[in-house]
Amino acid sequence: MDLDTSPALSIVSVPWLQIYNSFIQKKNLNTSFLDIQLAFTSVKTPKLLETTNKIVFPHLLTKYIGKLFSPLILHFCRNETESVERTLCQGLPQGSPHSPPLFIIYTLELAQLPMPSKMLLFADDVVIYHSNSCLSSSSLALQRSVDIFSHHSSKLSLFLSSQKCKTVLFTLRPHNPILARIQHNKQYFNNLLHFKYLDIILDSRLSWNNHIQYLKNRVFNATSILKSLSPSK
């Protein structure tokens, strides 16, 4: 597997560059955008600490992570004399600035998986794609790669949501959409003509029409707010 390890800002440009190169080479680029159920809250603190120790994190930082995400022990009173103890494992909190980089550390072993397709990992945004002039061959390789990712991610208590995973076939060639389908747990991903990845809408022919319309809508909404705030004549 070839793993793109560009900086965060460059990661946004990788998909459309891959699509453009496939178009030039007259190939199909079959792509799966994977959704992990409750990604951050599914992180297991012991495994996270184990990974930070492997990559030689400073001791104080590892200790801080352990305290920050250590299980909570709650006591519930049944009556005046009895109480019940429950342990609550938190995972990584949604909305915390610490969660994305810690999630990347937690999934380091996934980034190193050998698979026939290419993969992009940006926190919990996972993209697996395969380019080939033969659509059937591309889909078979992509299916194998998704299966490999799913198998290993489940060992980290990270499970794919088949209903939220999407597939987009980027191509300029005539094709049979059925040949591009990818499945998980006997459920096919929805095939789309466009998908928003890291706030950029990529369409199957790389026309940018959907993204331009998206930007126009945002500008229109922003100007409407300004107009409503401006004093009336």
Accessible surface in RSA format (square Angstrom, percent):
REM  Atomic radii and reference values for relative SASA: ProtOr
REM  Chains: A
REM  Algorithm: Lee & Richards
REM  Probe-radius: 1.40
REM  Slices: 20
REM RES _ NUM      All-atoms   Total-Side   Main-Chain    Non-polar    All polar
REM                ABS   REL    ABS   REL    ABS   REL    ABS   REL    ABS   REL
RES MET A   1    69.59  36.0   6.65   4.4  62.93 149.8  12.23  10.4  57.35  76.0
RES ASP A   2    94.39  66.1  88.79  88.4   5.60  13.3  23.84  56.1  70.56  70.4
RES LEU A   3    57.66  32.1  32.98  23.6  24.68  62.0  33.77  23.7  23.89  64.3
RES ASP A   4    38.46  26.9  26.74  26.6  11.72  27.7   4.88  11.5  33.58  33.5
RES THR A   5   113.45  80.7  78.69  79.8  34.76  82.8  55.45  74.5  58.00  87.7
RES SER A   6    37.56  31.7  23.72  31.7  13.84  31.9   7.77  16.6  29.79  41.7
RES PRO A   7    99.36  72.4  86.46  78.8  12.90  46.9  99.10  81.8   0.26   1.6
RES ALA A   8    53.65  49.3  42.42  65.5  11.23  25.5  43.52  61.3  10.13  26.8
RES LEU A   9   162.11  90.3 150.66 107.8  11.45  28.8 151.20 106.2  10.92  29.4
RES SER A  10    46.89  39.6  41.68  55.6   5.21  12.0  17.58  37.4  29.31  41.1
RES ILE A  11    13.04   7.4  13.04   9.7   0.00   0.0  13.04   9.4   0.00   0.0
RES VAL A  12    36.55  24.1  34.09  30.9   2.46   5.9  34.09  29.6   2.46   6.7
RES SER A  13    34.14  28.9  33.64  44.9   0.50   1.1  24.01  51.1  10.13  14.2
RES VAL A  14    13.88   9.1  13.14  11.9   0.74   1.8  13.86  12.0   0.03   0.1
RES PRO A  15    10.22   7.5   6.85   6.2   3.37  12.3  10.22   8.4   0.00   0.0
RES TRP A  16    82.82  33.2  82.82  40.1   0.00   0.0  71.97  38.4  10.85  17.6
RES LEU A  17    77.70  43.3  77.69  55.6   0.01   0.0  77.69  54.6   0.01   0.0
RES GLN A  18    36.93  20.7  36.30  26.5   0.63   1.5   0.55   1.2  36.38  27.6
RES ILE A  19     0.93   0.5   0.93   0.7   0.00   0.0   0.93   0.7   0.00   0.0
RES TYR A  20   113.38  52.9 113.38  64.5   0.00   0.0  71.00  53.4  42.39  52.3
RES ASN A  21    67.00  46.2  66.19  64.0   0.80   1.9  11.29  27.2  55.70  53.8
RES SER A  22     4.07   3.4   3.14   4.2   0.92   2.1   0.72   1.5   3.35   4.7
RES PHE A  23    28.47  14.2  15.66   9.7  12.81  33.3  17.60  10.7  10.87  31.1
RES ILE A  24   109.02  62.0  83.53  62.2  25.48  61.4  91.90  66.2  17.12  46.5
RES GLN A  25   101.97  57.0  77.85  56.9  24.12  57.4  33.02  70.3  68.94  52.3
RES LYS A  26   158.53  77.3 152.32  93.5   6.20  14.8  98.37  88.5  60.16  64.1
RES LYS A  27    67.97  33.2  66.77  41.0   1.20   2.9  23.35  21.0  44.62  47.5
RES ASN A  28     5.60   3.9   5.60   5.4   0.00   0.0   0.00   0.0   5.60   5.4
RES LEU A  29     4.46   2.5   4.46   3.2   0.00   0.0   4.46   3.1   0.00   0.0
RES ASN A  30     0.00   0.0   0.00   0.0   0.00   0.0   0.00   0.0   0.00   0.0
RES THR A  31     4.70   3.3   4.70   4.8   0.00   0.0   4.28   5.7   0.42   0.6
RES SER A  32     0.00   0.0   0.00   0.0   0.00   0.0   0.00   0.0   0.00   0.0
RES PHE A  33     8.57   4.3   6.56   4.1   2.01   5.2   6.75   4.1   1.82   5.2
RES LEU A  34    10.62   5.9   0.00   0.0  10.62  26.7   0.43   0.3  10.19  27.4
RES ASP A  35    46.64  32.7  43.95  43.7   2.69   6.4   7.71  18.1  38.94  38.8
RES ILE A  36    12.93   7.4   1.55   1.2  11.38  27.4   1.55   1.1  11.38  30.9
RES GLN A  37    88.27  49.4  81.43  59.5   6.84  16.3  22.07  47.0  66.20  50.2
RES LEU A  38   132.85  74.0 121.40  86.9  11.44  28.8 125.26  88.0   7.58  20.4
RES ALA A  39     4.95   4.6   2.34   3.6   2.61   5.9   2.34   3.3   2.61   6.9
RES PHE A  40    18.63   9.3  18.39  11.4   0.23   0.6  18.39  11.2   0.23   0.7
RES THR A  41    60.58  43.1  45.17  45.8  15.41  36.7  42.05  56.5  18.52  28.0
RES SER A  42    22.23  18.8  16.78  22.4   5.45  12.6   7.82  16.7  14.41  20.2
RES VAL A  43     5.31   3.5   1.54   1.4   3.77   9.1   1.54   1.3   3.77  10.2
RES LYS A  44    96.65  47.2  95.35  58.5   1.30   3.1  49.08  44.2  47.57  50.7
RES THR A  45    16.38  11.6  13.63  13.8   2.75   6.6   8.08  10.9   8.30  12.5
RES PRO A  46   102.65  74.8  91.80  83.7  10.86  39.5  97.38  80.4   5.28  32.8
RES LYS A  47    49.94  24.4  47.17  28.9   2.76   6.6  27.88  25.1  22.06  23.5
RES LEU A  48     0.50   0.3   0.50   0.4   0.00   0.0   0.50   0.4   0.00   0.0
RES LEU A  49    42.60  23.7  42.60  30.5   0.00   0.0  42.60  29.9   0.00   0.0
RES GLU A  50    77.83  44.7  72.99  55.2   4.83  11.5  31.19  60.3  46.64  38.1
RES THR A  51    14.92  10.6  14.88  15.1   0.04   0.1  11.01  14.8   3.91   5.9
RES THR A  52     0.00   0.0   0.00   0.0   0.00   0.0   0.00   0.0   0.00   0.0
RES ASN A  53    94.88  65.4  75.55  73.0  19.33  46.5  27.37  65.9  67.51  65.2
RES LYS A  54   140.00  68.3 109.06  66.9  30.94  73.7  80.44  72.4  59.57  63.5
RES ILE A  55    71.93  40.9  48.03  35.8  23.91  57.6  54.46  39.2  17.47  47.4
RES VAL A  56   128.25  84.4 109.70  99.3  18.55  44.7 112.74  98.0  15.51  42.1
RES PHE A  57    51.74  25.9  37.76  23.4  13.97  36.4  38.01  23.0  13.72  39.3
RES PRO A  58    88.32  64.4  76.12  69.4  12.20  44.3  88.19  72.8   0.13   0.8
RES HIS A  59   138.75  75.8 127.30  88.5  11.45  29.3  94.55  97.4  44.20  51.4
RES LEU A  60   139.90  77.9 134.03  95.9   5.87  14.8 134.28  94.3   5.62  15.1
RES LEU A  61    73.94  41.2  69.79  49.9   4.15  10.4  73.00  51.3   0.95   2.5
RES THR A  62    16.95  12.1  16.15  16.4   0.80   1.9  15.64  21.0   1.31   2.0
RES LYS A  63   104.17  50.8  94.26  57.8   9.90  23.6  49.77  44.8  54.39  57.9
RES TYR A  64   103.11  48.1  97.91  55.7   5.21  13.5  85.00  63.9  18.11  22.3
RES ILE A  65     3.65   2.1   3.65   2.7   0.00   0.0   3.65   2.6   0.00   0.0
RES GLY A  66    14.47  17.8   0.00   N/A  14.47  17.8  11.66  32.0   2.81   6.3
RES LYS A  67   145.61  71.0 127.46  78.2  18.15  43.2  83.96  75.6  61.64  65.7
RES LEU A  68    71.02  39.6  51.61  36.9  19.42  48.8  57.57  40.4  13.45  36.2
RES PHE A  69     5.99   3.0   5.00   3.1   0.99   2.6   5.00   3.0   0.99   2.8
RES SER A  70    43.38  36.7  42.16  56.3   1.22   2.8  23.56  50.2  19.82  27.8
RES PRO A  71    65.68  47.9  51.82  47.2  13.86  50.4  51.82  42.8  13.86  86.1
RES LEU A  72    80.46  44.8  79.33  56.8   1.13   2.8  80.46  56.5   0.00   0.0
RES ILE A  73   101.99  58.0  77.99  58.1  24.01  57.9  77.99  56.2  24.01  65.1
RES LEU A  74    69.68  38.8  67.92  48.6   1.75   4.4  69.68  48.9   0.00   0.0
RES HIS A  75   117.49  64.2  88.31  61.4  29.18  74.6  63.03  65.0  54.46  63.4
RES PHE A  76   107.91  54.0 104.93  65.0   2.98   7.7 107.91  65.4   0.00   0.0
RES CYS A  77   109.23  82.6  77.26  86.2  31.97  75.1  22.47  56.9  86.76  93.6
RES ARG A  78   165.22  69.4 127.57  65.0  37.65  89.6  40.84  55.8 124.38  75.4
RES ASN A  79    79.12  54.6  59.89  57.9  19.23  46.3  44.13 106.2  34.99  33.8
RES GLU A  80   181.96 104.5 141.37 107.0  40.60  96.7  63.67 123.2 118.29  96.6
RES THR A  81   128.18  91.2  88.64  89.9  39.54  94.2  80.71 108.4  47.47  71.8
RES GLU A  82    88.70  50.9  82.55  62.5   6.15  14.6  30.56  59.1  58.14  47.5
RES SER A  83    69.93  59.1  40.80  54.4  29.14  67.1  12.10  25.8  57.83  81.0
RES VAL A  84    25.09  16.5  21.98  19.9   3.11   7.5  25.09  21.8   0.00   0.0
RES GLU A  85    99.90  57.4  79.63  60.2  20.27  48.3  21.55  41.7  78.35  64.0
RES ARG A  86   133.21  55.9 131.07  66.8   2.14   5.1  48.62  66.5  84.59  51.3
RES THR A  87    85.71  61.0  53.91  54.7  31.80  75.8  34.07  45.8  51.64  78.1
RES LEU A  88    89.46  49.8  88.66  63.4   0.80   2.0  89.46  62.8   0.00   0.0
RES CYS A  89    89.77  67.9  66.25  73.9  23.52  55.3  26.06  66.0  63.71  68.7
RES GLN A  90    71.06  39.7  54.18  39.6  16.89  40.2  20.10  42.8  50.97  38.7
RES GLY A  91     3.70   4.6   0.00   N/A   3.70   4.6   1.03   2.8   2.67   6.0
RES LEU A  92     0.98   0.5   0.98   0.7   0.00   0.0   0.98   0.7   0.00   0.0
RES PRO A  93    59.61  43.4  51.09  46.6   8.52  31.0  59.56  49.2   0.05   0.3
RES GLN A  94   121.09  67.7  94.34  68.9  26.75  63.7  49.31 105.0  71.78  54.4
RES GLY A  95    78.61  96.9   0.00   N/A  78.61  96.9  44.42 121.9  34.19  76.6
RES SER A  96    22.50  19.0  12.73  17.0   9.77  22.5  14.63  31.1   7.87  11.0
RES PRO A  97   111.14  81.0  88.89  81.0  22.25  80.9  99.48  82.1  11.66  72.5
RES HIS A  98    80.30  43.9  78.93  54.9   1.37   3.5  44.63  46.0  35.67  41.5
RES SER A  99     0.10   0.1   0.10   0.1   0.00   0.0   0.10   0.2   0.00   0.0
RES PRO A 100    49.97  36.4  49.97  45.5   0.00   0.0  49.97  41.3   0.00   0.0
RES PRO A 101    68.76  50.1  66.40  60.5   2.36   8.6  67.70  55.9   1.06   6.6
RES LEU A 102    14.35   8.0  14.35  10.3   0.00   0.0  14.35  10.1   0.00   0.0
RES PHE A 103     1.21   0.6   1.21   0.8   0.00   0.0   1.21   0.7   0.00   0.0
RES ILE A 104    77.74  44.2  76.30  56.8   1.43   3.5  77.09  55.5   0.65   1.8
RES ILE A 105    21.55  12.3  21.55  16.1   0.00   0.0  21.55  15.5   0.00   0.0
RES TYR A 106     1.94   0.9   0.62   0.4   1.32   3.4   0.00   0.0   1.94   2.4
RES THR A 107     7.44   5.3   7.03   7.1   0.41   1.0   2.77   3.7   4.67   7.1
RES LEU A 108    53.64  29.9  53.14  38.0   0.50   1.3  53.47  37.6   0.17   0.4
RES GLU A 109    73.66  42.3  67.30  50.9   6.36  15.1  33.20  64.2  40.45  33.0
RES LEU A 110     1.25   0.7   1.25   0.9   0.00   0.0   1.25   0.9   0.00   0.0
RES ALA A 111    15.75  14.5  15.44  23.8   0.32   0.7  15.44  21.7   0.32   0.8
RES GLN A 112   134.51  75.2 108.12  79.0  26.39  62.8  40.30  85.8  94.21  71.5
RES LEU A 113    12.97   7.2  11.86   8.5   1.12   2.8  12.37   8.7   0.60   1.6
RES PRO A 114   104.39  76.1  95.61  87.2   8.78  31.9  99.70  82.3   4.69  29.1
RES MET A 115    10.48   5.4   0.00   0.0  10.48  24.9   5.38   4.6   5.09   6.7
RES PRO A 116    70.03  51.0  37.98  34.6  32.05 116.5  50.77  41.9  19.27 119.7
RES SER A 117     1.87   1.6   0.00   0.0   1.87   4.3   1.78   3.8   0.09   0.1
RES LYS A 118    68.68  33.5  68.68  42.1   0.00   0.0  31.41  28.3  37.27  39.7
RES MET A 119     0.00   0.0   0.00   0.0   0.00   0.0   0.00   0.0   0.00   0.0
RES LEU A 120     0.87   0.5   0.87   0.6   0.00   0.0   0.87   0.6   0.00   0.0
RES LEU A 121    36.89  20.5  18.76  13.4  18.13  45.6  18.78  13.2  18.11  48.7
RES PHE A 122    58.99  29.5  58.76  36.4   0.23   0.6  58.99  35.8   0.00   0.0
RES ALA A 123    12.12  11.1   9.39  14.5   2.72   6.2   9.39  13.2   2.72   7.2
RES ASP A 124    53.54  37.5  48.06  47.8   5.47  12.9   0.92   2.2  52.61  52.5
RES ASP A 125    56.60  39.6  54.71  54.4   1.90   4.5   3.25   7.6  53.35  53.2
RES VAL A 126     3.61   2.4   1.18   1.1   2.42   5.8   1.18   1.0   2.42   6.6
RES VAL A 127     2.76   1.8   2.76   2.5   0.00   0.0   2.76   2.4   0.00   0.0
RES ILE A 128     0.00   0.0   0.00   0.0   0.00   0.0   0.00   0.0   0.00   0.0
RES TYR A 129     7.31   3.4   7.11   4.0   0.20   0.5   7.11   5.3   0.20   0.2
RES HIS A 130    33.96  18.6  30.92  21.5   3.04   7.8  20.35  21.0  13.61  15.8
RES SER A 131    40.96  34.6  22.95  30.6  18.01  41.5  21.69  46.2  19.27  27.0
RES ASN A 132    44.97  31.0  43.37  41.9   1.60   3.9   2.43   5.9  42.53  41.1
RES SER A 133    62.63  52.9  54.69  73.0   7.94  18.3  24.02  51.1  38.61  54.1
RES CYS A 134    57.56  43.5  51.74  57.7   5.82  13.7  26.43  66.9  31.13  33.6
RES LEU A 135    15.80   8.8  10.72   7.7   5.08  12.8  10.72   7.5   5.08  13.7
RES SER A 136    47.25  39.9  43.29  57.8   3.96   9.1  29.06  61.9  18.19  25.5
RES SER A 137    48.90  41.3  42.47  56.7   6.43  14.8  17.07  36.3  31.84  44.6
RES SER A 138     0.00   0.0   0.00   0.0   0.00   0.0   0.00   0.0   0.00   0.0
RES SER A 139     9.66   8.2   8.77  11.7   0.90   2.1   9.05  19.3   0.61   0.9
RES LEU A 140   131.39  73.2 125.33  89.7   6.06  15.2 126.13  88.6   5.26  14.2
RES ALA A 141    17.05  15.7  11.05  17.0   6.01  13.7  16.49  23.2   0.56   1.5
RES LEU A 142     0.00   0.0   0.00   0.0   0.00   0.0   0.00   0.0   0.00   0.0
RES GLN A 143    35.91  20.1  35.91  26.2   0.00   0.0  29.10  61.9   6.81   5.2
RES ARG A 144   140.38  58.9 138.07  70.4   2.30   5.5  42.68  58.3  97.70  59.2
RES SER A 145     0.00   0.0   0.00   0.0   0.00   0.0   0.00   0.0   0.00   0.0
RES VAL A 146     0.00   0.0   0.00   0.0   0.00   0.0   0.00   0.0   0.00   0.0
RES ASP A 147    59.86  41.9  53.67  53.4   6.19  14.6  19.24  45.3  40.62  40.5
RES ILE A 148    23.59  13.4  20.61  15.4   2.99   7.2  23.59  17.0   0.00   0.0
RES PHE A 149     0.47   0.2   0.47   0.3   0.00   0.0   0.47   0.3   0.00   0.0
RES SER A 150    17.59  14.9  16.23  21.7   1.35   3.1   3.25   6.9  14.34  20.1
RES HIS A 151   105.25  57.5  97.82  68.0   7.43  19.0  70.21  72.4  35.05  40.8
RES HIS A 152    54.50  29.8  54.35  37.8   0.15   0.4  28.24  29.1  26.26  30.6
RES SER A 153     0.75   0.6   0.75   1.0   0.00   0.0   0.27   0.6   0.47   0.7
RES SER A 154    42.43  35.9  31.33  41.8  11.10  25.6  17.91  38.1  24.52  34.4
RES LYS A 155   133.87  65.3  96.77  59.4  37.10  88.3  70.44  63.4  63.43  67.6
RES LEU A 156     5.12   2.8   3.07   2.2   2.04   5.1   5.12   3.6   0.00   0.0
RES SER A 157    33.02  27.9  30.56  40.8   2.46   5.7   6.91  14.7  26.11  36.6
RES LEU A 158     0.55   0.3   0.16   0.1   0.39   1.0   0.25   0.2   0.30   0.8
RES PHE A 159   108.65  54.4 105.96  65.6   2.69   7.0 108.23  65.6   0.42   1.2
RES LEU A 160     6.93   3.9   0.38   0.3   6.55  16.5   0.38   0.3   6.55  17.6
RES SER A 161    16.42  13.9  14.04  18.7   2.38   5.5   4.28   9.1  12.15  17.0
RES SER A 162    13.07  11.0   7.38   9.8   5.70  13.1   4.92  10.5   8.15  11.4
RES GLN A 163   130.03  72.7 119.16  87.1  10.87  25.9  30.71  65.4  99.31  75.3
RES LYS A 164   133.93  65.3 124.74  76.5   9.19  21.9  68.28  61.5  65.65  69.9
RES CYS A 165     0.00   0.0   0.00   0.0   0.00   0.0   0.00   0.0   0.00   0.0
RES LYS A 166    43.17  21.1  43.17  26.5   0.00   0.0  22.20  20.0  20.98  22.3
RES THR A 167     1.23   0.9   0.93   0.9   0.30   0.7   0.93   1.3   0.30   0.5
RES VAL A 168     0.35   0.2   0.00   0.0   0.35   0.8   0.35   0.3   0.00   0.0
RES LEU A 169    16.48   9.2   9.60   6.9   6.88  17.3   9.60   6.7   6.88  18.5
RES PHE A 170     1.90   0.9   1.90   1.2   0.00   0.0   1.90   1.1   0.00   0.0
RES THR A 171     4.68   3.3   2.08   2.1   2.61   6.2   2.08   2.8   2.61   3.9
RES LEU A 172    86.28  48.0  65.35  46.8  20.93  52.6  65.38  45.9  20.89  56.2
RES ARG A 173    93.67  39.3  87.54  44.6   6.13  14.6  21.92  30.0  71.75  43.5
RES PRO A 174   138.44 100.9 107.34  97.8  31.10 113.0 119.13  98.4  19.31 120.0
RES HIS A 175    85.10  46.5  47.99  33.4  37.11  94.9  45.76  47.2  39.34  45.8
RES ASN A 176    71.10  49.0  63.94  61.8   7.16  17.2  23.17  55.8  47.92  46.3
RES PRO A 177    80.40  58.6  79.00  72.0   1.40   5.1  80.40  66.4   0.00   0.0
RES ILE A 178   106.95  60.9  99.99  74.5   6.95  16.8 100.60  72.4   6.34  17.2
RES LEU A 179    82.72  46.1  73.98  52.9   8.74  22.0  77.86  54.7   4.86  13.1
RES ALA A 180     2.95   2.7   2.95   4.6   0.00   0.0   2.95   4.2   0.00   0.0
RES ARG A 181    93.99  39.5  80.98  41.3  13.01  31.0  16.95  23.2  77.04  46.7
RES ILE A 182     0.29   0.2   0.25   0.2   0.04   0.1   0.29   0.2   0.00   0.0
RES GLN A 183    64.01  35.8  63.64  46.5   0.37   0.9   8.49  18.1  55.52  42.1
RES HIS A 184    20.69  11.3  17.77  12.3   2.92   7.5  11.85  12.2   8.84  10.3
RES ASN A 185   121.39  83.7  88.02  85.1  33.37  80.4  30.50  73.4  90.89  87.9
RES LYS A 186   198.35  96.8 167.44 102.7  30.91  73.6 110.44  99.4  87.91  93.6
RES GLN A 187    75.93  42.5  72.67  53.1   3.26   7.8  28.10  59.8  47.83  36.3
RES TYR A 188    98.39  45.9  84.98  48.4  13.41  34.9  54.30  40.8  44.09  54.3
RES PHE A 189     5.26   2.6   0.00   0.0   5.26  13.7   0.00   0.0   5.26  15.1
RES ASN A 190    76.06  52.5  70.95  68.6   5.10  12.3  12.13  29.2  63.93  61.8
RES ASN A 191    67.45  46.5  38.25  37.0  29.20  70.3  29.00  69.8  38.45  37.2
RES LEU A 192    62.23  34.7  53.02  37.9   9.22  23.2  57.18  40.2   5.05  13.6
RES LEU A 193   135.74  75.6 130.78  93.6   4.97  12.5 130.78  91.8   4.97  13.4
RES HIS A 194    79.69  43.6  76.72  53.3   2.98   7.6  48.25  49.7  31.45  36.6
RES PHE A 195    49.76  24.9  46.73  28.9   3.03   7.9  49.76  30.2   0.00   0.0
RES LYS A 196   102.48  50.0  84.01  51.5  18.47  44.0  48.56  43.7  53.92  57.4
RES TYR A 197     6.73   3.1   5.65   3.2   1.08   2.8   6.55   4.9   0.18   0.2
RES LEU A 198    48.00  26.7  21.43  15.3  26.57  66.8  31.91  22.4  16.09  43.3
RES ASP A 199    68.69  48.1  58.93  58.7   9.76  23.1  28.86  67.9  39.83  39.7
RES ILE A 200    38.02  21.6  38.02  28.3   0.00   0.0  38.02  27.4   0.00   0.0
RES ILE A 201    20.38  11.6  20.21  15.1   0.18   0.4  20.21  14.6   0.18   0.5
RES LEU A 202     3.01   1.7   2.60   1.9   0.41   1.0   3.01   2.1   0.00   0.0
RES ASP A 203    10.16   7.1  10.07  10.0   0.09   0.2   6.16  14.5   4.00   4.0
RES SER A 204    18.12  15.3  18.12  24.2   0.00   0.0   5.97  12.7  12.15  17.0
RES ARG A 205   139.33  58.5 129.44  66.0   9.90  23.6  46.02  62.9  93.32  56.6
RES LEU A 206    23.06  12.8  10.42   7.5  12.64  31.8  10.42   7.3  12.64  34.0
RES SER A 207    54.10  45.7  29.20  39.0  24.90  57.4  33.83  72.0  20.27  28.4
RES TRP A 208    73.90  29.7  73.88  35.8   0.02   0.1  55.70  29.7  18.20  29.5
RES ASN A 209    99.96  68.9  92.78  89.7   7.18  17.3  27.56  66.3  72.40  70.0
RES ASN A 210    53.46  36.9  47.58  46.0   5.88  14.2   5.29  12.7  48.17  46.6
RES HIS A 211    26.96  14.7  26.92  18.7   0.04   0.1  13.57  14.0  13.38  15.6
RES ILE A 212    91.61  52.1  91.50  68.2   0.11   0.3  91.59  66.0   0.02   0.1
RES GLN A 213    87.71  49.0  86.98  63.6   0.73   1.7  39.18  83.4  48.53  36.8
RES TYR A 214    43.34  20.2  40.27  22.9   3.07   8.0  34.74  26.1   8.60  10.6
RES LEU A 215    79.56  44.3  79.29  56.7   0.26   0.7  79.44  55.8   0.12   0.3
RES LYS A 216   120.38  58.7 112.80  69.2   7.58  18.0  68.24  61.4  52.13  55.5
RES ASN A 217    72.38  49.9  71.47  69.1   0.91   2.2  18.62  44.8  53.76  52.0
RES ARG A 218   120.80  50.7 114.86  58.6   5.94  14.2  31.96  43.7  88.85  53.8
RES VAL A 219    92.59  60.9  89.86  81.4   2.72   6.6  92.57  80.4   0.02   0.1
RES PHE A 220   137.03  68.6 133.69  82.8   3.34   8.7 136.69  82.9   0.34   1.0
RES ASN A 221    84.52  58.3  82.44  79.7   2.07   5.0  23.25  55.9  61.27  59.2
RES ALA A 222    51.68  47.5  45.68  70.5   6.00  13.6  50.15  70.6   1.53   4.0
RES THR A 223    52.93  37.6  52.37  53.1   0.56   1.3  45.65  61.3   7.28  11.0
RES SER A 224    44.27  37.4  37.15  49.6   7.12  16.4  31.52  67.1  12.75  17.9
RES ILE A 225   104.48  59.5 102.28  76.2   2.20   5.3 104.37  75.2   0.12   0.3
RES LEU A 226   118.73  66.1 114.28  81.8   4.45  11.2 114.59  80.5   4.14  11.2
RES LYS A 227   156.73  76.5 143.34  87.9  13.39  31.9  89.17  80.3  67.56  72.0
RES SER A 228    89.11  75.3  50.04  66.8  39.07  90.0  52.19 111.1  36.92  51.7
RES LEU A 229   136.65  76.1 107.52  76.9  29.13  73.2 110.28  77.5  26.37  71.0
RES SER A 230    61.92  52.3  45.86  61.2  16.06  37.0  37.11  79.0  24.81  34.8
RES PRO A 231   127.14  92.7 101.77  92.8  25.37  92.2 113.60  93.8  13.54  84.2
RES SER A 232   111.70  94.4  78.13 104.3  33.57  77.3  52.48 111.8  59.21  83.0
RES LYS A 233   253.07 123.5 177.80 109.1  75.27 179.2 155.23 139.7  97.84 104.2
END  Absolute sums over single chains surface
CHAIN  1 A    14016.1      11927.3       2088.7       8556.0       5460.1
END  Absolute sums over all chains
TOTAL         14016.1      11927.3       2088.7       8556.0       5460.1
